């Protein structure tokens, strides 16, 4: 079964521009900062490669109004709407879910992120969201959820959902079987990678990679990703080198930022440097 899936970051109104995507520590910025949401971009790529109709919508990075989001939703009528949230804006997302259901109760809504990982049933109780993804591997989890909805497999671990008036779940999330080396290279056209950048970038074109999830240290109290990536995992050196070569030779990118929480060290780093 082919599904239409919309991965969306609607406009959020607050004390500036919300720094939500790929952010380990949420902030309202006086000047917008748009960091590439690498893991959701992997999710979009996986689903698109699987034959699904995927719509990437970032109203924050593209400065689209909230009404534009609702109008797009009305026009597109996706089967599944996926949104990432964090603690300072979770109530805004609850309100968005309410508005989505007013447009069409048939649109199934997914929330993901560190806040809902810590308190999944809170959002099920606060709004008519259909599914909560816990853990940080949104790509593997979302593909597994879509496959299960299409009757092509069991629901992956870490999913909270409704069954009548009851809240159910598929057990604690587990990342250990998610091999990062099986992921395809991100489709940067589908996910509009040109919209995203770091303020300190020196050269254009500029793009992101992500060698590991997420950090070898994993103990910083200010970082919200220690809960969604409890163990450090990396891609192989060869995988990242192949991606860098593709980005440079095919697209001519002149600056690449790897947004792992901690770039892999030790023998991995030595091998990478020799490979470069």
C-alpha positions as a Python dict, from the first residue, in 0.01 Angstrom:
ca = {
    (1, 'X'): (0, 0, 0),
    (2, 'X'): (141, 335, -107),
    (3, 'X'): (95, 612, 149),
    (4, 'X'): (123, 990, 124),
    (5, 'X'): (346, 1106, 409),
    (6, 'X'): (412, 1467, 505),
    (7, 'X'): (711, 1541, 728),
    (8, 'X'): (642, 1891, 852),
    (9, 'X'): (781, 2175, 1060),
    (10, 'X'): (492, 2425, 1072),
    (11, 'X'): (543, 2784, 1176),
    (12, 'X'): (568, 2821, 1555),
    (13, 'X'): (502, 3162, 1706),
    (14, 'X'): (707, 3269, 2006),
    (15, 'X'): (1000, 3486, 2112),
    (16, 'X'): (1178, 3476, 1779),
    (17, 'X'): (1266, 3199, 1536),
    (18, 'X'): (1241, 2848, 1685),
    (19, 'X'): (1564, 2652, 1656),
    (20, 'X'): (1394, 2313, 1646),
    (21, 'X'): (1553, 2100, 1375),
    (22, 'X'): (1857, 1887, 1463),
    (23, 'X'): (1888, 2074, 1790),
    (24, 'X'): (2010, 1919, 2112),
    (25, 'X'): (1914, 2229, 2310),
    (26, 'X'): (1608, 2426, 2195),
    (27, 'X'): (1638, 2805, 2161),
    (28, 'X'): (1434, 3096, 2032),
    (29, 'X'): (1669, 3290, 1804),
    (30, 'X'): (1651, 3662, 1727),
    (31, 'X'): (1802, 3579, 1387),
    (32, 'X'): (1679, 3257, 1231),
    (33, 'X'): (1912, 2956, 1236),
    (34, 'X'): (1809, 2661, 1021),
    (35, 'X'): (2001, 2343, 1091),
    (36, 'X'): (1940, 2046, 863),
    (37, 'X'): (1724, 1778, 1032),
    (38, 'X'): (1946, 1490, 926),
    (39, 'X'): (1759, 1198, 1080),
    (40, 'X'): (1413, 1307, 957),
    (41, 'X'): (1577, 1358, 615),
    (42, 'X'): (1695, 997, 627),
    (43, 'X'): (1336, 899, 713),
    (44, 'X'): (1200, 1088, 413),
    (45, 'X'): (1458, 923, 187),
    (46, 'X'): (1383, 572, 315),
    (47, 'X'): (1010, 618, 265),
    (48, 'X'): (1052, 774, -78),
    (49, 'X'): (1282, 491, -186),
    (50, 'X'): (1014, 251, -65),
    (51, 'X'): (769, 394, -316),
    (52, 'X'): (571, 621, -86),
    (53, 'X'): (467, 974, -179),
    (54, 'X'): (673, 1194, 54),
    (55, 'X'): (622, 1567, 103),
    (56, 'X'): (890, 1764, 290),
    (57, 'X'): (749, 2083, 443),
    (58, 'X'): (955, 2321, 657),
    (59, 'X'): (750, 2631, 721),
    (60, 'X'): (1012, 2760, 964),
    (61, 'X'): (1303, 2754, 717),
    (62, 'X'): (1088, 2872, 425),
    (63, 'X'): (908, 3140, 630),
    (64, 'X'): (564, 3002, 548),
    (65, 'X'): (275, 3118, 764),
    (66, 'X'): (70, 2882, 975),
    (67, 'X'): (-225, 2941, 743),
    (68, 'X'): (-3, 2828, 454),
    (69, 'X'): (60, 2503, 642),
    (70, 'X'): (-312, 2445, 701),
    (71, 'X'): (-392, 2524, 337),
    (72, 'X'): (-119, 2284, 222),
    (73, 'X'): (-259, 2017, 450),
    (74, 'X'): (-609, 2078, 313),
    (75, 'X'): (-481, 2044, -43),
    (76, 'X'): (-246, 1750, 2),
    (77, 'X'): (-452, 1544, 251),
    (78, 'X'): (-164, 1315, 354),
    (79, 'X'): (-232, 977, 509),
    (80, 'X'): (33, 1047, 771),
    (81, 'X'): (161, 1377, 914),
    (82, 'X'): (491, 1358, 1103),
    (83, 'X'): (619, 1636, 1331),
    (84, 'X'): (919, 1669, 1561),
    (85, 'X'): (872, 1851, 1891),
    (86, 'X'): (1065, 1961, 2198),
    (87, 'X'): (964, 2060, 2551),
    (88, 'X'): (936, 2442, 2504),
    (89, 'X'): (701, 2400, 2206),
    (90, 'X'): (515, 2077, 2284),
    (91, 'X'): (194, 2263, 2372),
    (92, 'X'): (207, 2441, 2037),
    (93, 'X'): (225, 2103, 1866),
    (94, 'X'): (-70, 1975, 2068),
    (95, 'X'): (-269, 2269, 1932),
    (96, 'X'): (-152, 2193, 1578),
    (97, 'X'): (-268, 1832, 1614),
    (98, 'X'): (-611, 1960, 1717),
    (99, 'X'): (-625, 2180, 1405),
    (100, 'X'): (-516, 1893, 1181),
    (101, 'X'): (-796, 1673, 1307),
    (102, 'X'): (-1045, 1952, 1236),
    (103, 'X'): (-932, 1951, 873),
    (104, 'X'): (-959, 1573, 850),
    (105, 'X'): (-990, 1313, 1126),
    (106, 'X'): (-852, 1062, 876),
    (107, 'X'): (-505, 1220, 875),
    (108, 'X'): (-299, 1012, 1117),
    (109, 'X'): (-52, 1222, 1316),
    (110, 'X'): (288, 1118, 1447),
    (111, 'X'): (491, 1309, 1706),
    (112, 'X'): (860, 1236, 1766),
    (113, 'X'): (1145, 1388, 1962),
    (114, 'X'): (1315, 1390, 2300),
    (115, 'X'): (1018, 1533, 2493),
    (116, 'X'): (771, 1269, 2378),
    (117, 'X'): (1035, 1003, 2434),
    (118, 'X'): (1051, 1103, 2800),
    (119, 'X'): (674, 1147, 2841),
    (120, 'X'): (494, 963, 2559),
    (121, 'X'): (154, 919, 2722),
    (122, 'X'): (135, 1288, 2813),
    (123, 'X'): (84, 1382, 2448),
    (124, 'X'): (-163, 1099, 2387),
    (125, 'X'): (-366, 1239, 2676),
    (126, 'X'): (-329, 1606, 2576),
    (127, 'X'): (-420, 1588, 2207),
    (128, 'X'): (-562, 1346, 1949),
    (129, 'X'): (-221, 1238, 1818),
    (130, 'X'): (-225, 884, 1679),
    (131, 'X'): (134, 768, 1726),
    (132, 'X'): (433, 864, 1939),
    (133, 'X'): (780, 759, 1823),
    (134, 'X'): (1028, 722, 2109),
    (135, 'X'): (1404, 705, 2069),
    (136, 'X'): (1613, 898, 1822),
    (137, 'X'): (1618, 670, 1518),
    (138, 'X'): (1319, 840, 1359),
    (139, 'X'): (1420, 697, 1022),
    (140, 'X'): (1409, 330, 1121),
    (141, 'X'): (1106, 380, 1349),
    (142, 'X'): (900, 572, 1096),
    (143, 'X'): (972, 327, 817),
    (144, 'X'): (882, 40, 1050),
    (145, 'X'): (558, 212, 1150),
    (146, 'X'): (461, 280, 788),
    (147, 'X'): (543, -79, 693),
    (148, 'X'): (324, -208, 976),
    (149, 'X'): (35, 21, 876),
    (150, 'X'): (69, -113, 523),
    (151, 'X'): (52, -470, 653),
    (152, 'X'): (415, -541, 568),
    (153, 'X'): (558, -615, 910),
    (154, 'X'): (519, -584, 1284),
    (155, 'X'): (520, -251, 1460),
    (156, 'X'): (876, -164, 1572),
    (157, 'X'): (964, -116, 1936),
    (158, 'X'): (913, 220, 2102),
    (159, 'X'): (580, 315, 1942),
    (160, 'X'): (293, 445, 2158),
    (161, 'X'): (-57, 443, 2010),
    (162, 'X'): (-428, 425, 2084),
    (163, 'X'): (-650, 120, 2097),
    (164, 'X'): (-999, 245, 2166),
    (165, 'X'): (-975, 454, 2481),
    (166, 'X'): (-660, 278, 2600),
    (167, 'X'): (-297, 373, 2542),
    (168, 'X'): (-80, 89, 2414),
    (169, 'X'): (287, 57, 2323),
    (170, 'X'): (518, -182, 2143),
    (171, 'X'): (768, -195, 2428),
    (172, 'X'): (1076, 13, 2513),
    (173, 'X'): (1262, 154, 2214),
    (174, 'X'): (1577, -29, 2112),
    (175, 'X'): (1840, 101, 1871),
    (176, 'X'): (2080, -192, 1879),
    (177, 'X'): (1952, -360, 1562),
    (178, 'X'): (1946, -37, 1358),
    (179, 'X'): (2255, -57, 1138),
    (180, 'X'): (2345, 296, 1024),
    (181, 'X'): (2540, 150, 732),
    (182, 'X'): (2221, 17, 575),
    (183, 'X'): (2081, 368, 531),
    (184, 'X'): (2087, 521, 181),
    (185, 'X'): (2254, 853, 119),
    (186, 'X'): (2005, 1129, 193),
    (187, 'X'): (1803, 1262, -99),
    (188, 'X'): (1899, 1625, -57),
    (189, 'X'): (1667, 1743, -333),
    (190, 'X'): (1360, 1581, -179),
    (191, 'X'): (1446, 1728, 161),
    (192, 'X'): (1541, 2075, 32),
    (193, 'X'): (1889, 2066, 185),
    (194, 'X'): (1972, 2404, 30),
    (195, 'X'): (1750, 2572, 292),
    (196, 'X'): (1978, 2481, 582),
    (197, 'X'): (2312, 2616, 700),
    (198, 'X'): (2527, 2720, 994),
    (199, 'X'): (2579, 3093, 1053),
    (200, 'X'): (2955, 3047, 1067),
    (201, 'X'): (2986, 2868, 731),
    (202, 'X'): (3272, 2992, 512),
    (203, 'X'): (3193, 2848, 170),
    (204, 'X'): (2900, 2767, -52),
    (205, 'X'): (2757, 2522, -142),
    (206, 'X'): (2735, 2392, 217),
    (207, 'X'): (2584, 2059, 325),
    (208, 'X'): (2558, 1826, 626),
    (209, 'X'): (2653, 1467, 702),
    (210, 'X'): (2618, 1263, 1022),
    (211, 'X'): (2876, 994, 1094),
    (212, 'X'): (2748, 890, 1436),
    (213, 'X'): (2457, 895, 1678),
    (214, 'X'): (2528, 1071, 1886),
    (215, 'X'): (2816, 1123, 2129),
    (216, 'X'): (3091, 912, 2287),
    (217, 'X'): (3068, 1112, 2610),
    (218, 'X'): (2690, 1118, 2638),
    (219, 'X'): (2674, 1280, 2983),
    (220, 'X'): (2620, 1652, 2924),
    (221, 'X'): (2323, 1765, 3131),
    (222, 'X'): (2232, 2044, 2887),
    (223, 'X'): (2196, 1799, 2596),
    (224, 'X'): (1854, 1647, 2539),
    (225, 'X'): (1981, 1378, 2303),
    (226, 'X'): (2141, 1163, 2573),
    (227, 'X'): (1793, 1017, 2627),
    (228, 'X'): (1719, 932, 2264),
    (229, 'X'): (2068, 801, 2178),
    (230, 'X'): (2179, 616, 2493),
    (231, 'X'): (2464, 437, 2311),
    (232, 'X'): (2714, 578, 2062),
    (233, 'X'): (2705, 420, 1715),
    (234, 'X'): (2890, 511, 1399),
    (235, 'X'): (2878, 448, 1029),
    (236, 'X'): (3186, 289, 878),
    (237, 'X'): (3467, 514, 763),
    (238, 'X'): (3411, 388, 409),
    (239, 'X'): (3044, 489, 419),
    (240, 'X'): (3122, 849, 515),
    (241, 'X'): (3411, 875, 269),
    (242, 'X'): (3184, 756, -12),
    (243, 'X'): (2924, 1016, 83),
    (244, 'X'): (3180, 1296, 96),
    (245, 'X'): (3313, 1193, -246),
    (246, 'X'): (2958, 1191, -386),
    (247, 'X'): (2878, 1534, -242),
    (248, 'X'): (3195, 1687, -386),
    (249, 'X'): (3211, 1515, -725),
    (250, 'X'): (2840, 1514, -810),
    (251, 'X'): (2729, 1841, -653),
    (252, 'X'): (3047, 2042, -610),
    (253, 'X'): (2994, 2114, -241),
    (254, 'X'): (3283, 2311, -92),
    (255, 'X'): (3205, 2284, 279),
    (256, 'X'): (3062, 1985, 468),
    (257, 'X'): (2968, 1990, 834),
    (258, 'X'): (2930, 1660, 1016),
    (259, 'X'): (2661, 1704, 1278),
    (260, 'X'): (2737, 1403, 1494),
    (261, 'X'): (2729, 1506, 1860),
    (262, 'X'): (3091, 1397, 1870),
    (263, 'X'): (3290, 1315, 1556),
    (264, 'X'): (3427, 961, 1605),
    (265, 'X'): (3778, 952, 1748),
    (266, 'X'): (4057, 698, 1783),
    (267, 'X'): (4125, 448, 1509),
    (268, 'X'): (3808, 549, 1324),
    (269, 'X'): (3932, 909, 1293),
    (270, 'X'): (4282, 804, 1191),
    (271, 'X'): (4142, 585, 914),
    (272, 'X'): (3911, 865, 800),
    (273, 'X'): (4198, 1116, 780),
    (274, 'X'): (4408, 878, 572),
    (275, 'X'): (4107, 816, 347),
    (276, 'X'): (4057, 1188, 288),
}
